[in-house]
Amino acid sequence: MKNDRGNLLIVDDNHVNRHLLARRVRRQGHLVDSASDGFEALEMMRTQEFDLVLLDIMMPEMNGYQVLEILKADPELRHIPVIIISAVDDLESVVRCIELGAEDYLYKPFNPVLLKARINAGLEKKRLRDQEKAYIKRLAEEQEKSEKLLLNILPALIAERLKKGEKTIADSFSNVTVLFADLVGFTKISANLSPAELVELLNTIFSCFDDLAEKYGLEKIKTIGDAYMVVGGLPTPREDHPEAIAEMALEILHQIQEISEKQGKSLQIRVGINTGPVEAGVIGTKKFAYDLWGDTVNTASRMEADGIPGMIQVSEDTYNCLADKYTFQERGIIDIKGKGKMRTYLLMGRRKK
């Protein structure tokens, strides 16, 4: 057995016994502290780190049994191995101590060779327990990192369903509101930026959008180059999804203006919004992605692509949801690629009460 150096606590009310045992243990290369009663021992264990306790049974005020009970009931101390060293040599006492959580039991006067072996065995158990504890902690930390990463990729509700074992996640939503936002002329701006500067600028912009999505309880779906997609009303349905998206859209225009001024760059953005039914689900097995499909998504994308820089273009369906709470400028009937003639509106702001 490997004789690792340990930090031991000797608990005995007899000064001579403490002194003799401490001297013997120090000869084995261990560090030793001592306590004259159970109260002192427990206080020391709560303030210092010990690898092993050598505990006497027969002590005044608080005996060894009571110390064991308190020790093993304490989540912070129960991992410390305890070896009983006592003059009480009846089987009942041995059984009681083992049942209370003691690792071993030695009779006084003890055999030095046997004492050394028992201490080494106790220290080895402590070492293995510490390794197990550290492993469990690392495992919990890695699990937490994995869950945080999963929540960065998927909505919390969807991530929870995946963790519970659902293999295929596909849902239909009868009414949601989808927003697309795309930076105008960003290719020309990016040509004058280093890769690091480009990533930093996009990160600044999209982190701002992420904060807005969280603020309004919306679900970011993805970024595609310099475009951003967010939806309201899923995976948890809510009735006010058009208003929440509208509020985010208005703040996007304001935030882009502020970022443009701070960065000293001429940034503009087009925003398109549409409301209607969608299909949603998780695709991929190694790189998960939560995405939306359906005509509602395509129309929202066209609202952005055929929109006006610096403006928020919405479909007639979205306009009908918001007309009583927001002000609009009718753009009229325009030709939307892939959709034909459509009546669209420009969202200008919230109506004053």
N, C-alpha and C positions, 0 to 999 in steps of 0.2 A: 504494500500500500504506500502510495506516495505521501510523504510527510510534509504537507504544506504548512507554512507558518500561519498561525491563526491568532485572532484576538479573542481571548477567553475571559469569561467572568466566573469567578468562584463565589458561591453564596453559602456561607456557613456562620452560625452565631458564635462558634468557638474559635477564638483567636489563634490558638495553637494549631488547630486543624487547617485553618485558612493558610497560615504561614507555611506549614509542611507541604500542603498540596500545591501552593503557588510556587514554592521552590522546585518541586518535582516537575511541574509543568514548564517552568522557565528553562530547565535543563533540556527539555525536548525542543527548545527553540521558539516557543510561543510567547506572545505578549500576554500579560495577565493583569486584570483588575479584580478587586474583591469587594464584596458587600457583606455586612454583618447581619442583615435581616432582609425579609422579603420586600418591604416597602422601599428600602434603599436600592435593592436590586432592580425592581421594576422602574424606578426613576432613572437609574443609570441606563437601562436598556432603551428608554424613550429618548435619551439625549445623546447616546453614543452607539457606535456600530460594533456589534459583537458577532463572532462566528460560531460560538458555542458557549453553553452555560453548564457549569458543574454545580449541581444544586443539592443541598442537604434537605432532609425531610423534617427532622425534629428541630424546629426553631420557635421561639416565643412570638406571640402576637399574630404573626402570619407564617404558617408552616409551608413546607414545600408543596403539598397538595394544592393549597390555595394559590401559591405563586404560579403553579402549572395551569390551573384553571383560568386565571386572569391572562396569563401569557398566551395561551392557545386560543383565547376568545378575542384577542386583539389582532385585527388584520395586518397591522404594521409590525407585529412582533412574532406572530405564530410560526414564521418560517425559520426561527432560530432553533437549532437542535439543542436538546436538553438531556444531559446524562445525570441520573440520580446517583449520588454517592452517599450511602447511609449505613448506619449501624443496625437499622431495622432490617432483619433478614428473613421475615416471614413472607410466604408466597402471596398472601393477600395484598401486602403493600406493593410488591413488584407488579402484580396484575393491575392494581389501581393506578399506579404511575404510568404504566404503558397505555392503559385506556385513556388517561388524561392527556396523552400526547408525548410522553418522554421517549427518547430514542433508545435509551439503554438504562441498565441498573447495575451498579457495582456495590458490593458490600465493603464496609470498613472492618478491619484494615484492608486496603486495596493492594492488589498485586501490581507493582510498577509496570511490568511488561504488558499485562492485560489493560491497564489504564492507558498506556501509550497506544495500543491497538484500537481501543474504543474511541479515544480522542481522534485518531486519524480517520477512523470510519465515520465519525460524526462530522468531521470537517469535509470529508469527501461528499457526504450527503448534502451538506450546506452548499458546497461548490456546484454540485449538480442542480440543486434547486435554484441557485442564483442564475445558472446558465439557462435553465428552463424559463425562469421569470424574465430574463433578458430577451430570450427568443420570443416569448409570448408578447412582450412589449413591442419588439420589432415587427412581429406579425401584425399586431393591431395598428401600428403606425403605417405599415405598407397597405393594409386594408383601408385605412382612412384615406391614404393618398389615392388609392384606386377608386374609392367612392367619390372623392372630390373630382378626380379626372372624369369619371363617368357622368357626374352632374354638370361638368363643363361641356360635355358633348350632348347629353340628353336631358330632357325635362325630368324633374325629380320623380314625378308620378310614373313615367315610362321606365326610368332607371330602376325603380322599386319593383315594377312588374318583371323586368328582366332578371333581377336578383332572385325573385321568387320562382324562376324557372320557365317563364313563358318563352316559347321558341319563336312564335310568329306574332308580332304586334302590328295590327292593321285596324284602324278605326275610321268610321264615317262621322263627320260633323256637319249638321244641317245648316249651320250659320256661323261663320267666322269672318274676321276682317284681316286682309293680307296687305302688307306694306312693302314696297320695294323702294330703295333709295340708291341712287347712282351718282357718283361724282362726275361732273361735266368737265371734259377736256383734261382729265387727269393724266392721260398718256403723254400729252405735251409737257405737263408740269413734271412728271416723273423722269422725263428725259434729262432734266437738269439736276437730278438728285442722285446721290450714291445709293447703292442698295440699302445700306444701313439707314440713311436719311429717309428713304422711301418707306421702309418698314416702320420706322419710328413715327412718321406722319400718319400712316394708315392706322397704326396702333392707337395713336392719340384720338383720331376721329372715331374709330369703331369702339374703343373703350368708352368714349362718351356716349355712344349709341347704346352700348350694353347697360350703362348706368340708367339711361332713360327707360329701357325695356324693363329693368328691374323696378324702377320707380313706379311705373304704370301697370305692373303685373302682367307683362306681355312675354311671349316666348320667342326668343331669337332662334331662327332656323339655321341660317348660314350666312357666310360672306362668300362672294364669288368675285375675286379680283378686287375691284373698287366698288362693288355693289353690296348692299346689305338687305337682308330679308327678315321680317319679323311678323308675327301673327298674334291676334287677340281672339280669345274664345276657345282655346284648346291648350293642353289636353284636358284642362278642367273648364267646362263651359261656363260662360258668364254673359249676362245680358248686355252689359255696357261696353262690349268690345269695340264697337265703332268709335265711341267717344274716347276710349283709352288710346286707340291708334291715332285718332285725330290730334289729341293732346301731344303725343310723342312726335307726330309729323311737324307740328308747329314749333316745338322745341328744337327739332333737328335743324330747321332753317336758322333759328336764333344761334344755336351752338356752332354751326358752320361759319356764320358771320364772325363770331367771336374768335374761333380758331384761325380763320383767315387773317384777321387783324393781328393776332399774336404771332403768327408764323410769318407774316409779311408776304403771303401768297394769295393769289386771286382764286379762291376756291368757290365753286358753285355746285349745287346739287339739285337733281330732279327727284321728285317723290311721286309715286303712284300708289293709289289705294283702290281696292275692290272688296266687296262683301258678297258672301254666298257660301255654298256647300263645298267641302273638300274631303278628300281621302288623306289619311295621315298614317305613317307607320315607320318602323325601323328597318333599314336596309343594311346589309353587310353582316359578316360574322366575326371579322377581326378588327375592322375599323367601322364602328357603328356610326350611323347617321340617321337622324330623325328628319323626315322630309314630308312635303305636301304635294298632292297631285290634284289635277282637275282643272276645269275651265275657269274657275274662280282665280286660281293661281296665275294662269296664263293671261287673263284679263288684267290682273293687278300689274303684272310685268309689262304689259303693253301700255297701261296707264302711265307708267314711269317712262318707258322708252319713247313714247310719242308725246311726252309732256314738255313743259317749258322750263328752262333753267331757272332755279330760284323759286319755283312754284310747286304747289301740291295739287296734282290732278286726280280727281276721283271719278269713279263710274256713277251712273245714275242710281244703281242699287245702294251705293254708299251714301250718295246725296240724300236719298229718301230716308235713310236712317238718321241723318244728322241735320236736316234742313231746319228743324225747329230750334236747334241749339247753337248752330254756327252760321256764319255768313259766308256766302259763296258768290263767285262771279261765273255766270254761265259762259262756257267757252263755245257752246253750240254743238252742232253735229259735225264730227270730223271722221276722216277715214282712218280706221285703226287696222294696221297690218294683221292679216289673218282673221280679223273679226268683222270687217266691213264698216258700215256707217254706225257710229255710236254717239250718243249725246253725253258730253262730259262737263265737269264743273271744276273750278279752281277754288280750293278751300282757302279762305282769307283769314278767319279767326273765329273766336267764340262770341256769340251774341252778348251784348251787355244786358244785365238784368234790370 
